[in-house]
């Protein structure tokens, strides 16, 4: 069976690009925050409270797998036929803490992940966790991750205590990422308290829908703010096939242009390109949690085949059968190799090693 073949035997490597981990110290800090009522964030309590304290088998298994950067993770990869994981700090990462604790946990997470990558250099690649609460330190940590730890990108778990990266105070992060040619993976978080209630009361706040609403909006805020005109070489990666935005390209272009012409909002200014141009040129999408051929093929057709790449979403969606379903996409061997391997190698600079 194809899942048991090596990369050489099948003709391509499978590189999974949105795979999560969590240091035990960070998980413990989250649990303490919830137990002590330290944070007024219903989304955090809903998300972390489930995965870190719930008695269900799903919560237990995911909690265990998140904290493993060794044999269990490697065994799961082998069972699914995954050759390499690009690993990043799970949501909400450091972004629920005050500035000092956030910086400390970002450093701790990066040091632990770097150690695992050194131990398994052919299997693990890391992304740099940062504390956006301190943009200057975040820029420094991006450089440390790239130059000293061997990391190949940056992970940002969407909003930071309800604040978004379109605010210019965060743009030193963009400046550092562009200068180092290191992509930013914009990963979902639960919506902040200012928008979560209608989703939470219907059980729709998490991966089923709320993640896409919140993170798709975040990406649009970055684009419409003009950030990608100021940082035109910035690379942004989003999972779950672009958090639904590829399906809105026509309407995004039409309504953005109409709104700018109308001068309805002072904050919405003309851009150098159409919204869809930024999504095609500055954004890459991964298939994490979206192993559905019609949607994958649609995204390839509207964004370009070189901007769509494979991810599993381990351990939140560990389904080996989904890997083999994507092997059966209506693609040539060269195209499936690009989807699984070479798109990721070029985007994350693995081909430069």
Secondary structure as UniProt FT lines:
FT   HELIX           2..4
FT   HELIX           7..10
FT   STRAND          15..21
FT   HELIX           24..35
FT   TURN            36..37
FT   HELIX           42..53
FT   HELIX           57..66
FT   HELIX           71..80
FT   STRAND          84..89
FT   TURN            91..96
FT   HELIX           99..119
FT   TURN            120..123
FT   STRAND          124..126
FT   STRAND          128..129
FT   TURN            132..133
FT   HELIX           135..147
FT   STRAND          153..156
FT   TURN            161..162
FT   TURN            165..166
FT   HELIX           168..170
FT   HELIX           171..179
FT   TURN            180..181
FT   STRAND          183..186
FT   TURN            193..195
FT   HELIX           197..200
FT   TURN            201..203
FT   TURN            207..209
FT   HELIX           210..224
FT   TURN            225..226
FT   HELIX           227..230
FT   TURN            231..233
FT   STRAND          236..238
FT   HELIX           240..243
FT   HELIX           245..248
FT   HELIX           249..262
FT   TURN            266..267
FT   HELIX           275..281
FT   STRAND          283..286
FT   TURN            288..289
FT   HELIX           293..303
FT   HELIX           305..307
FT   STRAND          308..309
FT   TURN            314..317
FT   HELIX           320..327
FT   HELIX           333..337
FT   HELIX           338..342
FT   HELIX           343..347
FT   TURN            348..349
FT   HELIX           350..352
//
